[in-house]
Amino acid sequence: MGSPALRPALLPLLPLLPLLLRVPPSRGFPGSGDSPLEDDEVAYSHARYKDTPWCSPIKVKYGDVYCRAPQGGYYKTALGTRCDIRCQKGYELHGSSQLICQSNRRWSDKVICKHIEPPRIKCPSVKERIAEPNKLTVRVSWETPEGRDTADGILTDVILKGLPPGSHFPEGDHKIQYTVYDRAENKGICKFRVKVRVRRCGKLNAPENGYMKCSSDGDNYGATCEFSCIGGYELQGSPARVCQSNLAWSGTEPTCAAMNVNVGVRTAAALLDQFYEKRRLLIVSTPTARNLLYRLQLGMLQQAQCGLDLRHITVVELVGVFPTLIGRIGAKIMPPALALQLRLLLRIPLYSFSMVLVDKHGMDRERYVSLVTPVALFTLIDTFPLRKEEMVLQAEMGQTCNT
């Protein structure tokens, strides 16, 4: 074994041989960078890499993920890895704040970062509006408010509650609300009021024994109220009043006074002028008070007095032959000469029974030489244009007759 020449030189080292054999192999030399332990760890890790379950990488929109793996920083999705989830400003975490990679290759929970800051919306400035004369509404417009999302600027929906801009708003306070939603279903709300005011003078009342008909709403700025009286009454005061800009009514308060017929006038025309646009006349003429047609006709008219008043009819009686001729309007007696003038003006026969119906404009509308029932008479009068307006007013006032 070996060269015979070296044997004497090795003999002194034989006692140290067991110590040399105890030195661990592959320790390396200081400063060499070699480490047998590191080589073993790498080999171990590669073995674990093949056998360890892995989860899919975590991605959280609008959030940050911080993971810690048991095997070290290179294995952030391996079994046992723990990941902390933090959402960005304006977002809220829904789910667990820490996820663990499990043996089934799934994370322990599902998480999302939900936007929690609502979108911003600015309300328009809408001042109080006042209705124009004779108007009850105001057309109000404004710029539709625009919402802005604080996250990505995208809004999914804008909902209006109330009348849209450009509408005609009636009197009062009107609530308007805009609601905007972002993609995370957070909502921003804008609320404001549209106030419309109608200037008013205060309600008027119809005069006693009269009617009142008003335009628009009856007491608003620009409204006009017209007044009239029922049959047998005469209007005194202003026939029409207007609600003015100072919120006061024009004219004077009207009243309805009992009609006072002046039978002392000199002409038949002056007598008829007193009834112009106020009353209709039914002139009943007879040569004698004993005339049967006259007596029967007068009896029927007396029974229909309500219908006569409702239709503004005044009965004028001409009885006899001049100079014993008598004219009568209710309880008032006209002079024979005035009664004769009336017969001559309307061309009424002197020696036979007859009747003449005169309208409110002094026009001869119908003549009768025999009896006429109140129903037939009223049916004709109800076709007159002015009578149709009267019927509407009387219906509103609740005035009616059974006749």
C-alpha positions as CSV (number, residue, x, y, z in Angstrom):
1,M,0.0,0.0,0.0
2,G,1.7,3.2,-1.1
3,S,5.3,3.9,-1.8
4,P,7.7,2.4,0.7
5,A,9.6,5.6,0.8
6,L,6.6,7.5,2.3
7,R,5.7,5.1,5.1
8,P,8.3,6.4,7.7
9,A,7.0,10.0,7.1
10,L,3.3,9.1,7.8
11,L,4.0,7.1,10.9
12,P,3.9,10.2,13.2
13,L,0.4,11.2,11.9
14,L,-1.3,7.9,12.6
15,P,-2.6,8.9,16.1
16,L,-4.4,11.9,14.6
17,L,-6.3,10.0,12.0
18,P,-9.4,9.3,14.0
19,L,-9.8,13.1,14.7
20,L,-9.5,13.9,11.1
21,L,-12.1,11.3,10.2
22,R,-14.6,13.1,12.7
23,V,-14.7,16.4,10.8
24,P,-18.1,16.8,9.1
25,P,-17.9,16.6,5.4
26,S,-18.6,19.5,3.0
27,R,-18.6,22.3,5.6
28,G,-17.0,24.6,3.1
29,F,-14.5,27.1,3.7
30,P,-14.9,30.5,5.3
31,G,-15.9,33.1,2.8
32,S,-16.6,30.6,0.0
33,G,-20.4,31.2,0.0
34,D,-21.1,27.5,0.1
35,S,-23.6,26.2,2.7
36,P,-24.7,22.7,2.8
37,L,-27.7,23.7,4.9
38,E,-29.0,26.0,2.2
39,D,-28.6,23.3,-0.4
40,D,-30.7,21.0,1.7
41,E,-33.4,23.8,2.2
42,V,-33.7,24.4,-1.5
43,A,-34.0,20.7,-2.2
44,Y,-36.7,20.5,0.6
45,S,-38.6,23.5,-0.8
46,H,-38.7,22.1,-4.3
47,A,-40.1,18.9,-2.9
48,R,-42.8,20.8,-1.0
49,Y,-43.6,22.9,-4.1
50,K,-44.6,19.8,-6.0
51,D,-46.8,18.5,-3.3
52,T,-48.4,21.7,-1.8
53,P,-51.9,22.8,-2.9
54,W,-52.0,26.3,-4.3
55,C,-54.9,28.8,-4.5
56,S,-55.5,31.2,-7.4
57,P,-54.0,34.6,-7.0
58,I,-56.2,37.2,-5.1
59,K,-57.3,40.2,-7.0
60,V,-59.6,42.7,-5.2
61,K,-60.9,45.7,-7.3
62,Y,-60.4,48.9,-5.4
63,G,-58.5,47.1,-2.7
64,D,-54.9,46.1,-1.7
65,V,-53.8,42.5,-0.7
66,Y,-50.9,41.8,1.7
67,C,-50.0,38.1,2.0
68,R,-47.7,36.0,4.3
69,A,-46.8,32.4,3.3
70,P,-45.4,29.8,5.6
71,Q,-42.8,28.8,3.0
72,G,-41.5,32.3,2.5
73,G,-42.2,35.3,0.4
74,Y,-42.1,33.4,-2.9
75,Y,-45.2,31.3,-2.1
76,K,-48.0,33.9,-1.6
77,T,-50.8,31.6,-2.7
78,A,-49.7,28.3,-1.2
79,L,-51.5,26.3,1.4
80,G,-51.7,28.2,4.7
81,T,-51.0,31.6,3.2
82,R,-52.7,34.4,5.0
83,C,-53.7,37.5,3.1
84,D,-54.9,40.8,4.6
85,I,-57.4,42.8,2.5
86,R,-57.7,46.6,2.7
87,C,-60.0,48.7,0.6
88,Q,-59.2,52.0,-0.9
89,K,-60.6,55.2,0.5
90,G,-64.3,55.6,-0.2
91,Y,-64.8,51.8,-0.3
92,E,-66.0,49.4,2.3
93,L,-64.9,45.7,2.7
94,H,-67.6,43.1,2.4
95,G,-66.3,39.8,3.6
96,S,-63.5,38.7,5.9
97,S,-60.5,41.0,6.3
98,Q,-58.1,38.1,6.2
99,L,-58.2,35.2,3.7
100,I,-56.5,31.8,4.2
101,C,-55.5,29.4,1.4
102,Q,-57.2,26.1,2.3
103,S,-56.4,22.5,1.3
104,N,-59.3,22.5,-1.1
105,R,-57.3,25.1,-3.1
106,R,-59.9,27.8,-2.3
107,W,-59.6,30.9,-0.2
108,S,-61.5,30.9,3.1
109,D,-63.9,33.7,1.9
110,K,-65.0,35.9,-1.0
111,V,-64.5,39.6,-0.6
112,I,-65.3,42.8,-2.5
113,C,-64.6,46.5,-1.9
114,K,-67.9,48.3,-2.2
115,H,-68.0,52.0,-2.9
116,I,-69.7,53.7,0.1
117,E,-69.2,57.5,-0.6
118,P,-72.4,58.7,-2.4
119,P,-72.3,60.5,-5.6
120,R,-72.5,64.3,-5.4
121,I,-75.3,66.3,-6.9
122,K,-75.9,70.1,-6.7
123,C,-79.5,71.5,-6.6
124,P,-80.5,74.4,-8.9
125,S,-81.5,77.7,-7.4
126,V,-85.2,78.3,-8.0
127,K,-86.8,81.5,-6.7
128,E,-90.4,82.1,-5.7
129,R,-92.5,82.8,-8.8
130,I,-95.7,84.9,-9.0
131,A,-98.5,84.2,-11.4
132,E,-99.3,86.6,-14.2
133,P,-102.6,88.5,-14.2
134,N,-105.6,86.3,-14.7
135,K,-103.3,83.2,-14.4
136,L,-103.3,80.5,-11.8
137,T,-100.1,78.7,-12.9
138,V,-96.5,79.6,-13.7
139,R,-94.2,77.9,-16.1
140,V,-91.0,77.2,-14.2
141,S,-87.7,76.0,-15.8
142,W,-84.3,75.1,-14.4
143,E,-81.2,73.3,-15.5
144,T,-81.3,69.6,-14.8
145,P,-78.7,69.0,-12.0
146,E,-75.8,66.8,-13.0
147,G,-74.5,64.2,-10.5
148,R,-70.8,63.3,-10.2
149,D,-69.6,60.0,-8.8
150,T,-66.6,60.3,-6.4
151,A,-65.1,57.0,-7.6
152,D,-65.2,56.4,-11.3
153,G,-67.5,59.3,-12.4
154,I,-70.0,56.8,-13.8
155,L,-73.7,57.1,-12.7
156,T,-76.1,54.4,-13.5
157,D,-79.4,56.2,-13.0
158,V,-81.0,59.6,-12.3
159,I,-84.6,59.7,-11.0
160,L,-86.8,62.7,-10.8
161,K,-89.7,62.9,-8.2
162,G,-92.0,65.8,-9.0
163,L,-92.9,67.9,-12.0
164,P,-90.1,68.2,-14.6
165,P,-88.6,71.6,-15.6
166,G,-90.7,73.5,-18.0
167,S,-94.0,72.5,-16.4
168,H,-96.8,74.8,-15.4
169,F,-96.9,74.8,-11.6
170,P,-100.1,75.7,-9.7
171,E,-100.2,77.8,-6.6
172,G,-98.4,76.4,-3.6
173,D,-95.2,74.7,-2.6
174,H,-94.0,71.9,-4.8
175,K,-91.3,69.4,-3.7
176,I,-88.7,68.4,-6.3
177,Q,-86.2,65.6,-5.7
178,Y,-83.4,64.3,-7.9
179,T,-81.8,61.0,-6.9
180,V,-78.6,59.7,-8.6
181,Y,-77.1,56.2,-8.2
182,D,-73.6,55.0,-8.9
183,R,-72.6,51.5,-10.0
184,A,-72.3,50.5,-6.3
185,E,-75.9,51.5,-5.8
186,N,-74.9,54.4,-3.5
187,K,-77.3,57.3,-3.9
188,G,-77.0,61.0,-3.8
189,I,-80.1,63.2,-3.2
190,C,-80.9,66.8,-4.2
191,K,-84.1,68.3,-2.8
192,F,-85.6,71.8,-3.4
193,R,-88.9,73.5,-3.6
194,V,-90.7,75.4,-6.3
195,K,-93.0,78.0,-4.7
196,V,-95.7,79.6,-6.8
197,R,-97.8,82.5,-5.4
198,V,-101.1,83.8,-6.8
199,R,-101.9,87.4,-5.8
200,R,-105.5,87.6,-4.5
201,C,-107.9,90.3,-3.6
202,G,-110.2,88.1,-1.4
203,K,-113.5,86.5,-2.4
204,L,-116.5,88.5,-3.3
205,N,-120.1,87.4,-2.6
206,A,-123.1,87.6,-4.9
207,P,-125.6,90.4,-3.9
208,E,-128.8,89.3,-2.2
209,N,-131.4,88.6,-4.9
210,G,-128.6,88.5,-7.5
211,Y,-125.9,86.5,-9.3
212,M,-122.2,86.8,-9.6
213,K,-120.1,85.3,-12.3
214,C,-116.3,85.5,-12.1
215,S,-113.4,84.7,-14.5
216,S,-110.4,82.6,-13.6
217,D,-110.4,81.7,-9.9
218,G,-112.7,84.5,-8.8
219,D,-110.3,86.5,-6.6
220,N,-106.9,86.3,-8.2
221,Y,-105.1,89.3,-9.8
222,G,-106.8,90.1,-13.1
223,A,-110.0,88.2,-12.4
224,T,-113.3,90.0,-13.3
225,C,-116.6,89.4,-11.4
226,E,-119.9,90.4,-13.1
227,F,-123.2,90.9,-11.2
228,S,-126.8,90.7,-12.1
229,C,-130.1,90.6,-10.3
230,I,-133.0,88.2,-10.3
231,G,-136.3,89.1,-11.9
232,G,-138.0,92.1,-10.3
233,Y,-134.7,93.5,-8.9
234,E,-132.5,96.2,-10.2
235,L,-128.7,96.3,-9.9
236,Q,-127.2,99.3,-8.1
237,G,-123.5,99.8,-7.9
238,S,-120.8,98.4,-10.2
239,P,-122.0,95.7,-12.6
240,A,-118.4,94.4,-12.8
241,R,-115.4,94.5,-10.6
242,V,-111.7,93.7,-11.3
243,C,-109.0,92.4,-8.9
244,Q,-106.2,95.0,-9.3
245,S,-102.5,94.9,-8.9
246,N,-102.8,96.5,-5.5
247,L,-105.0,93.6,-4.4
248,A,-108.1,95.8,-4.2
249,W,-111.3,95.4,-6.1
250,S,-112.3,98.1,-8.5
251,G,-115.7,99.8,-8.4
252,T,-118.2,99.7,-5.6
253,E,-120.1,96.9,-4.0
254,P,-123.3,96.0,-6.0
255,T,-126.7,95.5,-4.5
256,C,-130.0,94.3,-5.9
257,A,-132.9,96.6,-5.1
258,A,-136.6,95.9,-5.9
259,M,-137.3,97.4,-9.4
260,N,-139.2,100.7,-9.1
261,V,-141.1,101.2,-12.4
262,N,-141.9,104.9,-13.1
263,V,-145.3,105.0,-14.7
264,G,-145.3,108.8,-14.7
265,V,-143.1,109.0,-17.9
266,R,-144.6,110.8,-20.9
267,T,-144.0,108.2,-23.6
268,A,-144.4,104.5,-24.1
269,A,-140.7,104.4,-25.3
270,A,-139.6,105.8,-22.0
271,L,-141.6,103.2,-20.2
272,L,-140.1,100.4,-22.2
273,D,-136.5,101.7,-21.7
274,Q,-136.9,101.0,-18.0
275,F,-137.0,97.3,-18.8
276,Y,-134.2,97.2,-21.4
277,E,-131.8,94.3,-20.7
278,K,-133.6,93.7,-17.3
279,R,-137.0,92.3,-17.9
280,R,-139.2,90.6,-20.5
281,L,-142.7,91.9,-20.9
282,L,-145.9,90.0,-21.5
283,I,-148.5,92.6,-22.4
284,V,-152.1,91.3,-22.0
285,S,-154.7,93.5,-23.8
286,T,-158.4,93.2,-23.6
287,P,-161.3,95.6,-24.5
288,T,-163.1,94.8,-21.3
289,A,-162.3,93.1,-17.9
290,R,-165.3,90.8,-18.5
291,N,-163.6,89.1,-21.5
292,L,-163.4,85.3,-20.8
293,L,-160.1,84.8,-22.5
294,Y,-158.6,87.6,-20.5
295,R,-159.9,86.2,-17.2
296,L,-158.8,82.6,-18.0
297,Q,-155.4,83.7,-19.1
298,L,-154.8,85.9,-16.1
299,G,-155.7,83.0,-13.8
300,M,-153.1,80.7,-15.5
301,L,-150.4,83.4,-15.2
302,Q,-151.1,83.9,-11.5
303,Q,-150.6,80.2,-10.9
304,A,-147.3,80.3,-12.7
305,Q,-145.9,83.3,-10.9
306,C,-142.7,81.5,-9.9
307,G,-141.9,80.6,-13.5
308,L,-142.6,84.1,-14.6
309,D,-140.1,85.5,-12.0
310,L,-137.5,82.9,-12.8
311,R,-137.7,84.0,-16.5
312,H,-137.7,87.7,-15.6
313,I,-141.2,88.3,-17.0
314,T,-143.2,91.3,-16.0
315,V,-147.0,91.2,-16.9
316,V,-148.5,94.4,-18.2
317,E,-152.3,94.6,-18.4
318,L,-154.1,97.0,-20.7
319,V,-157.8,96.9,-19.9
320,G,-160.6,98.9,-21.6
321,V,-160.8,101.3,-24.5
322,F,-159.7,104.9,-24.4
323,P,-160.6,107.2,-22.6
324,T,-161.5,104.5,-20.0
325,L,-158.4,102.6,-20.7
326,I,-156.4,101.4,-17.7
327,G,-152.8,100.3,-17.7
328,R,-151.5,98.3,-14.8
329,I,-148.0,96.9,-13.9
330,G,-148.4,95.0,-10.6
331,A,-149.9,97.5,-8.2
332,K,-149.0,100.5,-10.2
333,I,-151.5,102.2,-12.5
334,M,-150.4,104.1,-15.6
335,P,-152.3,107.0,-17.1
336,P,-154.8,106.2,-19.9
337,A,-152.7,108.2,-22.4
338,L,-149.6,106.2,-21.6
339,A,-151.5,102.9,-21.9
340,L,-152.9,104.1,-25.3
341,Q,-149.4,105.0,-26.5
342,L,-148.2,101.5,-25.6
343,R,-151.0,99.9,-27.6
344,L,-150.3,102.0,-30.6
345,L,-146.5,101.6,-30.4
346,L,-146.8,97.8,-30.3
347,R,-149.8,97.7,-32.7
348,I,-152.1,95.9,-30.4
349,P,-155.7,95.6,-31.4
350,L,-158.1,97.9,-29.5
351,Y,-161.2,95.8,-29.6
352,S,-160.1,92.1,-29.2
353,F,-158.1,90.0,-26.7
354,S,-154.4,89.6,-27.6
355,M,-151.0,89.2,-26.0
356,V,-147.5,90.4,-27.0
357,L,-144.2,88.9,-25.7
358,V,-141.3,91.4,-25.7
359,D,-137.8,90.4,-25.0
360,K,-135.1,92.2,-23.0
361,H,-134.0,94.2,-26.0
362,G,-137.5,95.6,-26.7
363,M,-138.1,93.2,-29.6
364,D,-141.6,91.8,-30.3
365,R,-141.0,88.1,-30.2
366,E,-144.4,86.5,-30.3
367,R,-148.1,87.4,-30.5
368,Y,-151.1,85.4,-29.3
369,V,-154.8,85.9,-30.0
370,S,-156.0,83.0,-27.9
371,L,-155.1,81.4,-24.6
372,V,-151.5,80.1,-24.2
373,T,-150.4,77.8,-21.4
374,P,-147.5,78.8,-19.2
375,V,-145.6,75.7,-20.3
376,A,-145.8,76.7,-24.0
377,L,-144.8,80.2,-23.1
378,F,-141.9,79.1,-20.9
379,T,-140.7,76.6,-23.6
380,L,-140.4,79.5,-26.1
381,I,-138.6,81.8,-23.7
382,D,-136.1,79.2,-22.7
383,T,-134.9,79.2,-26.3
384,F,-133.8,82.8,-26.2
385,P,-130.0,83.3,-26.1
386,L,-130.0,85.4,-23.0
387,R,-132.2,82.9,-21.2
388,K,-129.7,80.2,-21.7
389,E,-127.1,82.2,-19.8
390,E,-129.7,82.9,-17.1
391,M,-130.4,79.2,-16.7
392,V,-126.8,78.4,-16.1
393,L,-126.5,81.0,-13.4
394,Q,-129.8,79.9,-11.8
395,A,-128.7,76.3,-11.8
396,E,-125.4,77.4,-10.0
397,M,-127.5,79.3,-7.5
398,G,-129.9,76.5,-7.0
399,Q,-132.9,78.5,-8.2
400,T,-135.7,76.5,-9.7
401,C,-139.5,76.2,-9.9
402,N,-141.8,73.3,-10.3
403,T,-143.6,75.1,-13.1
